Amino acid sequence: MPSSSFRHCAVADPNHGISSKKRPAARIPNILTILFSQASQARTHLYNLYLITLDDTPTFVVPNTVFGVSSAFTSSMVKATDSAALVSLGFSWRLCFVVLQTVIFNWTNLLIFDLANQRQSGEEDAHNKPWRPIPSGRLTSIQMRHLLMAAIPVVLTYNHFVLSVGTESCLLAILTWLYNDLGGGDDNWLIRNLIIGCAFGVYNLGSLKVAATTSAAVSGAFAVSPMGYYWTAIISLVIFTTMHVQDLKDIKGDAARGRRSAPIVLGRRAAGWTIAVPVVLWSSVCPLFWRSPAWVAWVPAAVGMCVAWRCVRVSGEWTDRRTWQLWCAWTAVLYVLPPLSA
């Protein structure tokens, strides 16, 4: 009896020698397989981030970076405690670092906006931008929300402690919340333009600060001058009065979402005129503000006239997208007026 009990216990106990001999040997994980798997996942995540910000990078990150860098190297836009640094850094390797840091500021804050916007605009993107992660099935709305929750503290921490523009990043997060979660971009196109105009002002001011302080290599070596604040405010007014040019290409998606954009409320033709007139006006006012020479002033005037003509004379989804891209080039031309006119 004792011996049979002993045999029973030996078989039942997984830690006993008799049972352990029957178990297969544990497989040693292949380190290369794990590394390749992790690299593939990282590549997928990076590609998703690329798709999320793809459509807005040329129209937000690039112009805002141009504004910040060109303004930082314009003496009337900044007050430099070390004027020699402003001259000597203009053609050095540090200029590349200045551009990189300014791009990081703009792209990281754009990422937060796009995550907040696209997580609840899947139906709209299915019409306008089907290649984005949610309509293409690469991410779900819940996964996009999780990415947003992870991105906000990382972006705010980096912008505050590394780039010293934590205030600007917080303001952009608030404006993003007003635009997306509170519906500021849906109910009234004037309110939408106002929020975007304020956001561009914060983007541009933050870009100027990042570019100026980074180029100085010493914190506090540069400060934004009153002229810098005036110019930033003027550009915000430019954006406020003309930003609905991007709605011309998104009429189908905006209608599907119920968004009351300018082309839907006013009609395509009337909305085109509300863009064309301010574009022509600002094409003259901005060069006058900087007292630009004639060879500089004609460039925004020519590009602006082209944008205005396209807004009132041609239409169509593809054509309106080209008009919007040309509008982005027009704003970039305005952004370089300070250094060209100095």
Secondary structure, DSSP 8 states (H G I E B T S, - for coil): -HHHHHHHHHHH-TTSHHHHTTS-------HHHHHHHHHHHHHHHHHHHHHHHTTTIIIIIHHHHHHHHHHHT-TTTEEES-HHHHHHTTTSTHHHHHHHHHHHHHHHHHHHHHHHHHTT-HHHHHHH-TTSTTTTTSS-HHHHHHHHHHHHHHHHHHHHHTSS-HHHHHHHHHHHHHHHTT-TTTS-HHHHHHHHHHHHHHHHHHHHHHHHHHHHSSTTSEEE-HHHHHHHHHHHHHHHHHGGGGGGGGHHHHHHHT---HHHHH-HHHHHHHHHHHHHHHHHHHHHHHT--HHHHHHHHHHHHHHHHHHHH--SHHHHHHHHHHHHHHHHHHHTHHHHH-
